Amino acid sequence: MSVQRTLPLLMLLTLLGGCGIQPWVKPYERQNLADPLMSFDRHPIAAGYTHHVYQAREGARGAEGGGGGGCGCN
């Protein structure tokens, strides 16, 4: 086989081999990632209240990933 046919075949096999990777995190290991120490906010409950007030004040309900209407009554 020539190099012109071998190189694309090798690249195709490499790309297809990447599709068969199993998930890095197993379902029973996900509890470790849900640890409060892994959160971005130091005080997640206070941050939730702050986000709620911000969304109600700005009329941007759901802009930060929350659900509900835009009236601020939730």
Secondary structure, 3 states (H helix, E strand, C coil): CCHHHHHHHHHHHHHHHHCCCCCCCCHHHHHHHCCHHHCCCCCHHHHHHHHHHHHHHHCCCCCCCCCCCCCCCC
